[in-house]
């Protein structure tokens, strides 16, 4: 299922899995209104293929996988 949001005067179509993960993250971190920021990353094509293969295998988005990895870094700080 897809959700349509308006963010900074831009309409954004987001997959339900992402919405659920954002909601879970914002609730667990105590933030009710988490503002989303965009991050552009340049990676080698081989690493992109690895990420895409993992996303396909786990039926998740690349964004979801990267967000989860970033959240896992909190324990290492």
PDB file of N, CA, C and O in Angstrom:
ATOM      1  N   UNK A   1       0.839  -1.173   0.000  1.00  0.00           N
ATOM      2  CA  UNK A   1       0.000   0.000   0.000  1.00  0.00           C
ATOM      3  C   UNK A   1       0.890   1.243   0.000  1.00  0.00           C
ATOM      4  O   UNK A   1       1.937   1.261   0.647  1.00  0.00           O
ATOM      5  N   UNK A   2       0.477   2.266  -0.716  1.00  0.00           N
ATOM      6  CA  UNK A   2       1.250   3.494  -0.799  1.00  0.00           C
ATOM      7  C   UNK A   2       0.516   4.627  -0.093  1.00  0.00           C
ATOM      8  O   UNK A   2      -0.715   4.666  -0.074  1.00  0.00           O
ATOM      9  N   UNK A   3       1.276   5.540   0.482  1.00  0.00           N
ATOM     10  CA  UNK A   3       0.721   6.704   1.164  1.00  0.00           C
ATOM     11  C   UNK A   3       1.203   7.960   0.450  1.00  0.00           C
ATOM     12  O   UNK A   3       2.347   8.022  -0.003  1.00  0.00           O
ATOM     13  N   UNK A   4       0.348   8.940   0.351  1.00  0.00           N
ATOM     14  CA  UNK A   4       0.703  10.207  -0.276  1.00  0.00           C
ATOM     15  C   UNK A   4       0.815  11.264   0.818  1.00  0.00           C
ATOM     16  O   UNK A   4      -0.122  11.473   1.588  1.00  0.00           O
ATOM     17  N   UNK A   5       1.972  11.932   0.882  1.00  0.00           N
ATOM     18  CA  UNK A   5       2.228  12.960   1.877  1.00  0.00           C
ATOM     19  C   UNK A   5       2.634  14.254   1.186  1.00  0.00           C
ATOM     20  O   UNK A   5       3.163  14.235   0.074  1.00  0.00           O
ATOM     21  N   UNK A   6       2.389  15.349   1.836  1.00  0.00           N
ATOM     22  CA  UNK A   6       2.906  16.630   1.369  1.00  0.00           C
ATOM     23  C   UNK A   6       4.032  17.030   2.319  1.00  0.00           C
ATOM     24  O   UNK A   6       3.829  17.140   3.528  1.00  0.00           O
ATOM     25  N   UNK A   7       5.209  17.243   1.761  1.00  0.00           N
ATOM     26  CA  UNK A   7       6.364  17.628   2.566  1.00  0.00           C
ATOM     27  C   UNK A   7       7.080  18.766   1.868  1.00  0.00           C
ATOM     28  O   UNK A   7       7.557  18.607   0.745  1.00  0.00           O
ATOM     29  N   UNK A   8       7.158  19.913   2.525  1.00  0.00           N
ATOM     30  CA  UNK A   8       7.826  21.083   1.947  1.00  0.00           C
ATOM     31  C   UNK A   8       7.303  21.416   0.558  1.00  0.00           C
ATOM     32  O   UNK A   8       8.073  21.647  -0.374  1.00  0.00           O
ATOM     33  N   UNK A   9       5.984  21.437   0.437  1.00  0.00           N
ATOM     34  CA  UNK A   9       5.311  21.750  -0.822  1.00  0.00           C
ATOM     35  C   UNK A   9       5.603  20.755  -1.933  1.00  0.00           C
ATOM     36  O   UNK A   9       5.500  21.090  -3.113  1.00  0.00           O
ATOM     37  N   UNK A  10       5.968  19.529  -1.561  1.00  0.00           N
ATOM     38  CA  UNK A  10       6.219  18.470  -2.536  1.00  0.00           C
ATOM     39  C   UNK A  10       5.375  17.266  -2.135  1.00  0.00           C
ATOM     40  O   UNK A  10       5.350  16.880  -0.967  1.00  0.00           O
ATOM     41  N   UNK A  11       4.687  16.675  -3.107  1.00  0.00           N
ATOM     42  CA  UNK A  11       3.937  15.461  -2.816  1.00  0.00           C
ATOM     43  C   UNK A  11       4.887  14.272  -2.868  1.00  0.00           C
ATOM     44  O   UNK A  11       5.675  14.127  -3.803  1.00  0.00           O
ATOM     45  N   UNK A  12       4.797  13.423  -1.847  1.00  0.00           N
ATOM     46  CA  UNK A  12       5.697  12.284  -1.739  1.00  0.00           C
ATOM     47  C   UNK A  12       4.850  11.019  -1.615  1.00  0.00           C
ATOM     48  O   UNK A  12       3.932  10.956  -0.797  1.00  0.00           O
ATOM     49  N   UNK A  13       5.162  10.025  -2.424  1.00  0.00           N
ATOM     50  CA  UNK A  13       4.494   8.741  -2.371  1.00  0.00           C
ATOM     51  C   UNK A  13       5.421   7.769  -1.639  1.00  0.00           C
ATOM     52  O   UNK A  13       6.543   7.529  -2.084  1.00  0.00           O
ATOM     53  N   UNK A  14       4.955   7.206  -0.511  1.00  0.00           N
ATOM     54  CA  UNK A  14       5.813   6.369   0.326  1.00  0.00           C
ATOM     55  C   UNK A  14       5.138   5.018   0.545  1.00  0.00           C
ATOM     56  O   UNK A  14       3.930   4.941   0.769  1.00  0.00           O
ATOM     57  N   UNK A  15       5.933   3.964   0.476  1.00  0.00           N
ATOM     58  CA  UNK A  15       5.471   2.601   0.701  1.00  0.00           C
ATOM     59  C   UNK A  15       5.099   2.420   2.175  1.00  0.00           C
ATOM     60  O   UNK A  15       5.715   3.030   3.049  1.00  0.00           O
ATOM     61  N   UNK A  16       4.111   1.598   2.447  1.00  0.00           N
ATOM     62  CA  UNK A  16       3.637   1.361   3.814  1.00  0.00           C
ATOM     63  C   UNK A  16       4.755   0.889   4.740  1.00  0.00           C
ATOM     64  O   UNK A  16       4.794   1.283   5.906  1.00  0.00           O
ATOM     65  N   UNK A  17       5.670   0.044   4.235  1.00  0.00           N
ATOM     66  CA  UNK A  17       6.763  -0.457   5.073  1.00  0.00           C
ATOM     67  C   UNK A  17       7.612   0.698   5.587  1.00  0.00           C
ATOM     68  O   UNK A  17       8.039   0.690   6.742  1.00  0.00           O
ATOM     69  N   UNK A  18       7.857   1.680   4.746  1.00  0.00           N
ATOM     70  CA  UNK A  18       8.664   2.827   5.151  1.00  0.00           C
ATOM     71  C   UNK A  18       7.918   3.646   6.186  1.00  0.00           C
ATOM     72  O   UNK A  18       8.500   4.069   7.184  1.00  0.00           O
ATOM     73  N   UNK A  19       6.622   3.874   5.953  1.00  0.00           N
ATOM     74  CA  UNK A  19       5.805   4.648   6.901  1.00  0.00           C
ATOM     75  C   UNK A  19       5.816   3.969   8.261  1.00  0.00           C
ATOM     76  O   UNK A  19       5.968   4.636   9.284  1.00  0.00           O
ATOM     77  N   UNK A  20       5.658   2.658   8.283  1.00  0.00           N
ATOM     78  CA  UNK A  20       5.657   1.922   9.551  1.00  0.00           C
ATOM     79  C   UNK A  20       7.000   2.040  10.259  1.00  0.00           C
ATOM     80  O   UNK A  20       7.048   2.203  11.478  1.00  0.00           O
ATOM     81  N   UNK A  21       8.087   1.959   9.503  1.00  0.00           N
ATOM     82  CA  UNK A  21       9.403   2.068  10.118  1.00  0.00           C
ATOM     83  C   UNK A  21       9.669   3.476  10.634  1.00  0.00           C
ATOM     84  O   UNK A  21      10.269   3.640  11.695  1.00  0.00           O
ATOM     85  N   UNK A  22       9.232   4.486   9.902  1.00  0.00           N
ATOM     86  CA  UNK A  22       9.392   5.867  10.363  1.00  0.00           C
ATOM     87  C   UNK A  22       8.588   6.077  11.637  1.00  0.00           C
ATOM     88  O   UNK A  22       9.075   6.682  12.592  1.00  0.00           O
ATOM     89  N   UNK A  23       7.362   5.579  11.652  1.00  0.00           N
ATOM     90  CA  UNK A  23       6.511   5.720  12.834  1.00  0.00           C
ATOM     91  C   UNK A  23       7.138   5.008  14.022  1.00  0.00           C
ATOM     92  O   UNK A  23       7.181   5.551  15.126  1.00  0.00           O
ATOM     93  N   UNK A  24       7.627   3.789  13.795  1.00  0.00           N
ATOM     94  CA  UNK A  24       8.262   3.039  14.875  1.00  0.00           C
ATOM     95  C   UNK A  24       9.496   3.767  15.384  1.00  0.00           C
ATOM     96  O   UNK A  24       9.711   3.847  16.593  1.00  0.00           O
ATOM     97  N   UNK A  25      10.307   4.297  14.480  1.00  0.00           N
ATOM     98  CA  UNK A  25      11.524   4.993  14.879  1.00  0.00           C
ATOM     99  C   UNK A  25      11.190   6.267  15.645  1.00  0.00           C
ATOM    100  O   UNK A  25      11.789   6.543  16.685  1.00  0.00           O
ATOM    101  N   UNK A  26      10.234   7.047  15.134  1.00  0.00           N
ATOM    102  CA  UNK A  26       9.924   8.317  15.782  1.00  0.00           C
ATOM    103  C   UNK A  26       9.281   8.089  17.149  1.00  0.00           C
ATOM    104  O   UNK A  26       9.497   8.873  18.073  1.00  0.00           O
ATOM    105  N   UNK A  27       8.496   7.027  17.282  1.00  0.00           N
ATOM    106  CA  UNK A  27       7.888   6.717  18.576  1.00  0.00           C
ATOM    107  C   UNK A  27       8.941   6.239  19.560  1.00  0.00           C
ATOM    108  O   UNK A  27       8.934   6.642  20.724  1.00  0.00           O
ATOM    109  N   UNK A  28       9.850   5.377  19.100  1.00  0.00           N
ATOM    110  CA  UNK A  28      10.849   4.838  20.015  1.00  0.00           C
ATOM    111  C   UNK A  28      11.873   5.884  20.421  1.00  0.00           C
ATOM    112  O   UNK A  28      12.470   5.782  21.493  1.00  0.00           O
ATOM    113  N   UNK A  29      12.085   6.893  19.575  1.00  0.00           N
ATOM    114  CA  UNK A  29      13.067   7.915  19.930  1.00  0.00           C
ATOM    115  C   UNK A  29      12.434   9.072  20.691  1.00  0.00           C
ATOM    116  O   UNK A  29      13.121  10.018  21.076  1.00  0.00           O
ATOM    117  N   UNK A  30      11.122   8.997  20.907  1.00  0.00           N
ATOM    118  CA  UNK A  30      10.436  10.035  21.664  1.00  0.00           C
ATOM    119  C   UNK A  30      10.071  11.254  20.835  1.00  0.00           C
ATOM    120  O   UNK A  30       9.593  12.246  21.384  1.00  0.00           O
ATOM    121  N   UNK A  31      10.281  11.206  19.551  1.00  0.00           N
ATOM    122  CA  UNK A  31       9.942  12.337  18.687  1.00  0.00           C
ATOM    123  C   UNK A  31       8.613  12.055  18.007  1.00  0.00           C
ATOM    124  O   UNK A  31       8.414  10.983  17.436  1.00  0.00           O
ATOM    125  N   UNK A  32       7.725  13.002  18.071  1.00  0.00           N
ATOM    126  CA  UNK A  32       6.432  12.822  17.425  1.00  0.00           C
ATOM    127  C   UNK A  32       6.453  13.306  15.986  1.00  0.00           C
ATOM    128  O   UNK A  32       5.843  12.673  15.124  1.00  0.00           O
ATOM    129  N   UNK A  33       7.128  14.399  15.701  1.00  0.00           N
ATOM    130  CA  UNK A  33       7.155  14.972  14.364  1.00  0.00           C
ATOM    131  C   UNK A  33       8.572  14.938  13.814  1.00  0.00           C
ATOM    132  O   UNK A  33       9.289  15.937  13.854  1.00  0.00           O
ATOM    133  N   UNK A  34       8.966  13.786  13.302  1.00  0.00           N
ATOM    134  CA  UNK A  34      10.304  13.648  12.755  1.00  0.00           C
ATOM    135  C   UNK A  34      10.330  14.252  11.357  1.00  0.00           C
ATOM    136  O   UNK A  34       9.592  13.814  10.475  1.00  0.00           O
ATOM    137  N   UNK A  35      11.173  15.251  11.153  1.00  0.00           N
ATOM    138  CA  UNK A  35      11.277  15.822   9.820  1.00  0.00           C
ATOM    139  C   UNK A  35      12.304  15.019   9.042  1.00  0.00           C
ATOM    140  O   UNK A  35      13.360  14.667   9.567  1.00  0.00           O
ATOM    141  N   UNK A  36      11.991  14.738   7.806  1.00  0.00           N
ATOM    142  CA  UNK A  36      12.876  13.943   6.970  1.00  0.00           C
ATOM    143  C   UNK A  36      13.807  14.856   6.198  1.00  0.00           C
ATOM    144  O   UNK A  36      13.387  15.886   5.669  1.00  0.00           O
ATOM    145  N   UNK A  37      15.045  14.484   6.136  1.00  0.00           N
ATOM    146  CA  UNK A  37      16.058  15.202   5.370  1.00  0.00           C
ATOM    147  C   UNK A  37      16.549  14.283   4.272  1.00  0.00           C
ATOM    148  O   UNK A  37      16.524  13.061   4.417  1.00  0.00           O
ATOM    149  N   UNK A  38      16.986  14.858   3.198  1.00  0.00           N
ATOM    150  CA  UNK A  38      17.487  14.060   2.089  1.00  0.00           C
ATOM    151  C   UNK A  38      19.000  13.979   2.148  1.00  0.00           C
ATOM    152  O   UNK A  38      19.675  14.965   2.443  1.00  0.00           O
ATOM    153  N   UNK A  39      19.528  12.798   1.864  1.00  0.00           N
ATOM    154  CA  UNK A  39      20.965  12.567   1.846  1.00  0.00           C
ATOM    155  C   UNK A  39      21.303  11.882   0.528  1.00  0.00           C
ATOM    156  O   UNK A  39      20.746  10.831   0.213  1.00  0.00           O
ATOM    157  N   UNK A  40      22.199  12.465  -0.231  1.00  0.00           N
ATOM    158  CA  UNK A  40      22.648  11.856  -1.482  1.00  0.00           C
ATOM    159  C   UNK A  40      24.023  11.254  -1.256  1.00  0.00           C
ATOM    160  O   UNK A  40      24.927  11.914  -0.744  1.00  0.00           O
ATOM    161  N   UNK A  41      24.172  10.002  -1.640  1.00  0.00           N
ATOM    162  CA  UNK A  41      25.425   9.286  -1.411  1.00  0.00           C
ATOM    163  C   UNK A  41      25.897   8.694  -2.732  1.00  0.00           C
ATOM    164  O   UNK A  41      25.121   8.083  -3.467  1.00  0.00           O
ATOM    165  N   UNK A  42      27.162   8.883  -3.018  1.00  0.00           N
ATOM    166  CA  UNK A  42      27.759   8.256  -4.197  1.00  0.00           C
ATOM    167  C   UNK A  42      28.478   7.001  -3.734  1.00  0.00           C
ATOM    168  O   UNK A  42      29.337   7.050  -2.854  1.00  0.00           O
ATOM    169  N   UNK A  43      28.115   5.876  -4.338  1.00  0.00           N
ATOM    170  CA  UNK A  43      28.765   4.614  -3.991  1.00  0.00           C
ATOM    171  C   UNK A  43      29.162   3.901  -5.280  1.00  0.00           C
ATOM    172  O   UNK A  43      28.571   4.138  -6.333  1.00  0.00           O
ATOM    173  N   UNK A  44      30.154   3.035  -5.195  1.00  0.00           N
ATOM    174  CA  UNK A  44      30.549   2.270  -6.379  1.00  0.00           C
ATOM    175  C   UNK A  44      29.400   1.383  -6.869  1.00  0.00           C
ATOM    176  O   UNK A  44      28.568   0.938  -6.078  1.00  0.00           O
ATOM    177  N   UNK A  45      29.366   1.138  -8.146  1.00  0.00           N
ATOM    178  CA  UNK A  45      28.295   0.334  -8.738  1.00  0.00           C
ATOM    179  C   UNK A  45      28.194  -1.047  -8.089  1.00  0.00           C
ATOM    180  O   UNK A  45      27.093  -1.566  -7.904  1.00  0.00           O
ATOM    181  N   UNK A  46      29.327  -1.638  -7.746  1.00  0.00           N
ATOM    182  CA  UNK A  46      29.324  -2.965  -7.121  1.00  0.00           C
ATOM    183  C   UNK A  46      28.587  -2.935  -5.776  1.00  0.00           C
ATOM    184  O   UNK A  46      27.831  -3.855  -5.465  1.00  0.00           O
ATOM    185  N   UNK A  47      28.803  -1.886  -4.985  1.00  0.00           N
ATOM    186  CA  UNK A  47      28.106  -1.772  -3.696  1.00  0.00           C
ATOM    187  C   UNK A  47      26.617  -1.535  -3.900  1.00  0.00           C
ATOM    188  O   UNK A  47      25.796  -2.028  -3.127  1.00  0.00           O
ATOM    189  N   UNK A  48      26.268  -0.789  -4.930  1.00  0.00           N
ATOM    190  CA  UNK A  48      24.855  -0.565  -5.239  1.00  0.00           C
ATOM    191  C   UNK A  48      24.182  -1.882  -5.614  1.00  0.00           C
ATOM    192  O   UNK A  48      23.047  -2.137  -5.212  1.00  0.00           O
ATOM    193  N   UNK A  49      24.871  -2.709  -6.375  1.00  0.00           N
ATOM    194  CA  UNK A  49      24.306  -4.020  -6.754  1.00  0.00           C
ATOM    195  C   UNK A  49      24.093  -4.895  -5.522  1.00  0.00           C
ATOM    196  O   UNK A  49      23.102  -5.621  -5.436  1.00  0.00           O
ATOM    197  N   UNK A  50      25.021  -4.828  -4.569  1.00  0.00           N
ATOM    198  CA  UNK A  50      24.861  -5.583  -3.324  1.00  0.00           C
ATOM    199  C   UNK A  50      23.624  -5.101  -2.571  1.00  0.00           C
ATOM    200  O   UNK A  50      22.816  -5.905  -2.106  1.00  0.00           O
ATOM    201  N   UNK A  51      23.485  -3.786  -2.457  1.00  0.00           N
ATOM    202  CA  UNK A  51      22.329  -3.209  -1.761  1.00  0.00           C
ATOM    203  C   UNK A  51      21.030  -3.585  -2.458  1.00  0.00           C
ATOM    204  O   UNK A  51      20.054  -3.946  -1.801  1.00  0.00           O
ATOM    205  N   UNK A  52      21.010  -3.503  -3.781  1.00  0.00           N
ATOM    206  CA  UNK A  52      19.797  -3.845  -4.536  1.00  0.00           C
ATOM    207  C   UNK A  52      19.446  -5.326  -4.389  1.00  0.00           C
ATOM    208  O   UNK A  52      18.272  -5.676  -4.263  1.00  0.00           O
ATOM    209  N   UNK A  53      20.451  -6.188  -4.406  1.00  0.00           N
ATOM    210  CA  UNK A  53      20.202  -7.621  -4.235  1.00  0.00           C
ATOM    211  C   UNK A  53      19.630  -7.911  -2.851  1.00  0.00           C
ATOM    212  O   UNK A  53      18.705  -8.710  -2.708  1.00  0.00           O
ATOM    213  N   UNK A  54      20.191  -7.252  -1.831  1.00  0.00           N
ATOM    214  CA  UNK A  54      19.687  -7.440  -0.471  1.00  0.00           C
ATOM    215  C   UNK A  54      18.257  -6.912  -0.343  1.00  0.00           C
ATOM    216  O   UNK A  54      17.418  -7.534   0.310  1.00  0.00           O
ATOM    217  N   UNK A  55      17.984  -5.773  -0.964  1.00  0.00           N
ATOM    218  CA  UNK A  55      16.635  -5.202  -0.939  1.00  0.00           C
ATOM    219  C   UNK A  55      15.643  -6.149  -1.605  1.00  0.00           C
ATOM    220  O   UNK A  55      14.548  -6.366  -1.087  1.00  0.00           O
ATOM    221  N   UNK A  56      16.017  -6.705  -2.739  1.00  0.00           N
ATOM    222  CA  UNK A  56      15.138  -7.662  -3.423  1.00  0.00           C
ATOM    223  C   UNK A  56      14.902  -8.901  -2.567  1.00  0.00           C
ATOM    224  O   UNK A  56      13.771  -9.369  -2.435  1.00  0.00           O
ATOM    225  N   UNK A  57      15.968  -9.422  -1.994  1.00  0.00           N
ATOM    226  CA  UNK A  57      15.865 -10.646  -1.191  1.00  0.00           C
ATOM    227  C   UNK A  57      14.986 -10.447   0.037  1.00  0.00           C
ATOM    228  O   UNK A  57      14.215 -11.334   0.401  1.00  0.00           O
ATOM    229  N   UNK A  58      15.099  -9.289   0.676  1.00  0.00           N
ATOM    230  CA  UNK A  58      14.350  -9.030   1.908  1.00  0.00           C
ATOM    231  C   UNK A  58      13.027  -8.303   1.659  1.00  0.00           C
ATOM    232  O   UNK A  58      12.279  -8.025   2.595  1.00  0.00           O
ATOM    233  N   UNK A  59      12.745  -7.998   0.383  1.00  0.00           N
ATOM    234  CA  UNK A  59      11.521  -7.286  -0.003  1.00  0.00           C
ATOM    235  C   UNK A  59      11.374  -5.969   0.754  1.00  0.00           C
ATOM    236  O   UNK A  59      10.296  -5.627   1.242  1.00  0.00           O
ATOM    237  N   UNK A  60      12.479  -5.245   0.837  1.00  0.00           N
ATOM    238  CA  UNK A  60      12.492  -3.940   1.500  1.00  0.00           C
ATOM    239  C   UNK A  60      13.089  -2.932   0.543  1.00  0.00           C
ATOM    240  O   UNK A  60      13.681  -3.297  -0.472  1.00  0.00           O
ATOM    241  N   UNK A  61      12.932  -1.671   0.871  1.00  0.00           N
ATOM    242  CA  UNK A  61      13.515  -0.630   0.033  1.00  0.00           C
ATOM    243  C   UNK A  61      14.961  -0.388   0.440  1.00  0.00           C
ATOM    244  O   UNK A  61      15.364  -0.692   1.563  1.00  0.00           O
ATOM    245  N   UNK A  62      15.725   0.156  -0.477  1.00  0.00           N
ATOM    246  CA  UNK A  62      17.119   0.505  -0.165  1.00  0.00           C
ATOM    247  C   UNK A  62      17.145   1.546   0.951  1.00  0.00           C
ATOM    248  O   UNK A  62      18.001   1.492   1.833  1.00  0.00           O
ATOM    249  N   UNK A  63      16.221   2.480   0.912  1.00  0.00           N
ATOM    250  CA  UNK A  63      16.139   3.514   1.947  1.00  0.00           C
ATOM    251  C   UNK A  63      15.908   2.891   3.317  1.00  0.00           C
ATOM    252  O   UNK A  63      16.550   3.276   4.294  1.00  0.00           O
ATOM    253  N   UNK A  64      15.000   1.937   3.390  1.00  0.00           N
ATOM    254  CA  UNK A  64      14.700   1.270   4.659  1.00  0.00           C
ATOM    255  C   UNK A  64      15.936   0.564   5.200  1.00  0.00           C
ATOM    256  O   UNK A  64      16.218   0.634   6.396  1.00  0.00           O
ATOM    257  N   UNK A  65      16.666  -0.107   4.334  1.00  0.00           N
ATOM    258  CA  UNK A  65      17.867  -0.831   4.755  1.00  0.00           C
ATOM    259  C   UNK A  65      18.928   0.135   5.268  1.00  0.00           C
ATOM    260  O   UNK A  65      19.559  -0.119   6.295  1.00  0.00           O
ATOM    261  N   UNK A  66      19.122   1.228   4.565  1.00  0.00           N
ATOM    262  CA  UNK A  66      20.124   2.213   4.982  1.00  0.00           C
ATOM    263  C   UNK A  66      19.723   2.871   6.292  1.00  0.00           C
ATOM    264  O   UNK A  66      20.570   3.079   7.161  1.00  0.00           O
ATOM    265  N   UNK A  67      18.441   3.203   6.450  1.00  0.00           N
ATOM    266  CA  UNK A  67      17.982   3.803   7.711  1.00  0.00           C
ATOM    267  C   UNK A  67      18.210   2.853   8.881  1.00  0.00           C
ATOM    268  O   UNK A  67      18.651   3.271   9.951  1.00  0.00           O
ATOM    269  N   UNK A  68      17.906   1.574   8.674  1.00  0.00           N
ATOM    270  CA  UNK A  68      18.109   0.605   9.750  1.00  0.00           C
ATOM    271  C   UNK A  68      19.586   0.507  10.113  1.00  0.00           C
ATOM    272  O   UNK A  68      19.939   0.429  11.290  1.00  0.00           O
ATOM    273  N   UNK A  69      20.441   0.510   9.106  1.00  0.00           N
ATOM    274  CA  UNK A  69      21.882   0.449   9.382  1.00  0.00           C
ATOM    275  C   UNK A  69      22.329   1.674  10.180  1.00  0.00           C
ATOM    276  O   UNK A  69      23.090   1.548  11.139  1.00  0.00           O
ATOM    277  N   UNK A  70      21.862   2.846   9.786  1.00  0.00           N
ATOM    278  CA  UNK A  70      22.240   4.073  10.493  1.00  0.00           C
ATOM    279  C   UNK A  70      21.792   4.013  11.951  1.00  0.00           C
ATOM    280  O   UNK A  70      22.545   4.391  12.849  1.00  0.00           O
ATOM    281  N   UNK A  71      20.558   3.535  12.190  1.00  0.00           N
ATOM    282  CA  UNK A  71      20.062   3.415  13.562  1.00  0.00           C
ATOM    283  C   UNK A  71      20.904   2.433  14.368  1.00  0.00           C
ATOM    284  O   UNK A  71      21.067   2.602  15.576  1.00  0.00           O
ATOM    285  N   UNK A  72      21.445   1.399  13.699  1.00  0.00           N
ATOM    286  CA  UNK A  72      22.270   0.426  14.415  1.00  0.00           C
ATOM    287  C   UNK A  72      23.581   1.025  14.884  1.00  0.00           C
ATOM    288  O   UNK A  72      24.214   0.489  15.794  1.00  0.00           O
ATOM    289  N   UNK A  73      23.997   2.121  14.284  1.00  0.00           N
ATOM    290  CA  UNK A  73      25.244   2.779  14.681  1.00  0.00           C
ATOM    291  C   UNK A  73      25.141   3.427  16.059  1.00  0.00           C
ATOM    292  O   UNK A  73      26.161   3.652  16.711  1.00  0.00           O
ATOM    293  N   UNK A  74      23.934   3.726  16.508  1.00  0.00           N
ATOM    294  CA  UNK A  74      23.724   4.370  17.805  1.00  0.00           C
ATOM    295  C   UNK A  74      24.384   3.570  18.928  1.00  0.00           C
ATOM    296  O   UNK A  74      24.948   4.150  19.856  1.00  0.00           O
ATOM    297  N   UNK A  75      24.318   2.263  18.848  1.00  0.00           N
ATOM    298  CA  UNK A  75      24.896   1.402  19.890  1.00  0.00           C
ATOM    299  C   UNK A  75      26.427   1.478  19.903  1.00  0.00           C
ATOM    300  O   UNK A  75      27.059   1.103  20.890  1.00  0.00           O
ATOM    301  N   UNK A  76      27.023   1.964  18.805  1.00  0.00           N
ATOM    302  CA  UNK A  76      28.471   2.015  18.699  1.00  0.00           C
ATOM    303  C   UNK A  76      29.041   3.368  19.090  1.00  0.00           C
ATOM    304  O   UNK A  76      30.259   3.551  19.107  1.00  0.00           O
ATOM    305  N   UNK A  77      28.175   4.307  19.400  1.00  0.00           N
ATOM    306  CA  UNK A  77      28.627   5.664  19.745  1.00  0.00           C
ATOM    307  C   UNK A  77      28.966   5.726  21.222  1.00  0.00           C
ATOM    308  O   UNK A  77      29.367   6.779  21.719  1.00  0.00           O
TER     309      UNK A  77
END
